[in-house]
Amino acid sequence: MLRKSILIEIFNYCKYRRMLPRLIILSNLKANNFHTSVLFCKDSPETKDLTVYQNFEAINNKNRNTYLEMVKIFSARDINRRGHVEFIYSALKNMKDFNVEKDLDVYKALIDVLPKGRFVPTNMFQAEFMHYPKQQQCAIDLLEQMETNAVMPDKEIEEMLLNIFGKRGFPLRKFWRMMYWMPKFKNLSPWPLPSPLPNSMLDLAKLAVARISSVDIQSELTVYETKDIPEALEDTWIVSAQSRTQRRLLTEHDTNKPIYVEGSFRIWLKNTAINYFILRADPSPRTNVKYDDDDVSNITVPLFSFITPPKTEVVPVPSVHEQEEGVIFAVCVTGTSGRDSLLSWIRHLEKDGNPELASIPVVFTLKSPERELVSFENANIKQ
């Protein structure tokens, strides 16, 4: 009788709170599981099934098809999709292992895991106080990962977020901000890169040197082969850039003063690092012309400008290659980043319009050991 009265009270409470579907589920459970749901029992098959689908690290064949299959299985296993937040976070964490971090369709599949209509706020208080904050924050984190990987959302994602969180949901606001800023920054770079990047290291080196030498529109990009130098020990390529102004500066350089091969320096092409080297000299002394603003002895009158004597002192404007740290004569990227390839680079520059290099001492001041400079090819490397 006591148990019957308790069930009646629960039935009335659930009826008042519109929880009859949950009461029906409870009435079908066994007596020993009345106070503890089967979803939290240690021997529950659903819990084991969920753990298997969340364990992305245990998958041996990690590719796009396997990733989407795991998402599809999780979406079909339960109509309520319990544990969907934990599943999405686990899927986002392992995206790079499956090489799908830049795939728009994969992000759509993860958004589709969230149940539809359940998280839509019904009044202004729910909307402003972030109704269902755990699920909304999960969707925001997913959109932020898309933004980090430069994945542009589309109209379909907006419709999905609208069906899941409503028009006042915070994820939809995040989507609108992304659609405002991401198109602005997409084509803003003056050095556009192909997507995806080429796999050839020679092509990547050309892109890197072209970006560095774009400071001077007269720069000429040349690809040398070390095997063209008889004394070369390495067989690799050299991507070099030099302009007419740099050749003139090298001609005007004092042959008694040494020049330096420095590096390696690093430039990033998206997620790929390229090591490059420069040929430079010590900074040249600059003539500082000082004018006294209080000097009124020689005032220029526009009406009598023909009487004003012409200025005899002319200070040339330094070129963009004459920096405070030194004068840069050339820049290059080699296939092995080794000393022998850099020596072959100097020999090629000497033959290619820089005969002064034969009489100028060249000092190699590399910042790190040779084996740490290697970044492109593992073959034909001098250890």
Stockholm file with secondary structure:
# STOCKHOLM 1.0

chainA/1-383         MLRKSILIEIFNYCKYRRMLPRLIILSNLKANNFHTSVLFCKDSPETKDLTVYQNFEAINNKNRNTYLEMVKIFSARDINRRGHVEFIYSALKNMKDFNVEKDLDVYKALIDVLPKGRFVPTNMFQAEFMHYPKQQQCAIDLLEQMETNAVMPDKEIEEMLLNIFGKRGFPLRKFWRMMYWMPKFKNLSPWPLPSPLPNSMLDLAKLAVARISSVDIQSELTVYETKDIPEALEDTWIVSAQSRTQRRLLTEHDTNKPIYVEGSFRIWLKNTAINYFILRADPSPRTNVKYDDDDVSNITVPLFSFITPPKTEVVPVPSVHEQEEGVIFAVCVTGTSGRDSLLSWIRHLEKDGNPELASIPVVFTLKSPERELVSFENANIKQ
#=GR chainA/1-383 SS CHHHHHHHHHHHHHHHTTCHHHHHHHHTSCGGGSSSCGGGSTTCHHHHHHHHHHCGGGCSSCSHHHHHHHHHHHHHHCSSCTTHHHHHHHHHHTHHHHTCTTCHHHHHHHHTTSCSSTTCCCSHHHHHTTSSHHHHHHHHHHHHHHHHTTCCCCHHHHHHHHHHHCTTCHHHHHHHHHHHHHHHHHTCCSSCCCSSCCSCHHHHHHHHHHHHHTTSTTCEEEEEEGGGSTTCCCCCEEEEEECHHHHHHHHSSCTTSCEEEEEEEEEEETTEEEEEEEEEECCCCCCCCCCCTTCCSSCCCGGGTTTSCCCCCCCCCCCTTBCSSCEEEEEEEESSCCHHHHHHHHHHHHHTTCGGGGTSCEEEEESSCHHHHCCSCSSSCCC
#=GC SS_cons         CHHHHHHHHHHHHHHHTTCHHHHHHHHTSCGGGSSSCGGGSTTCHHHHHHHHHHCGGGCSSCSHHHHHHHHHHHHHHCSSCTTHHHHHHHHHHTHHHHTCTTCHHHHHHHHTTSCSSTTCCCSHHHHHTTSSHHHHHHHHHHHHHHHHTTCCCCHHHHHHHHHHHCTTCHHHHHHHHHHHHHHHHHTCCSSCCCSSCCSCHHHHHHHHHHHHHTTSTTCEEEEEEGGGSTTCCCCCEEEEEECHHHHHHHHSSCTTSCEEEEEEEEEEETTEEEEEEEEEECCCCCCCCCCCTTCCSSCCCGGGTTTSCCCCCCCCCCCTTBCSSCEEEEEEEESSCCHHHHHHHHHHHHHTTCGGGGTSCEEEEESSCHHHHCCSCSSSCCC
//
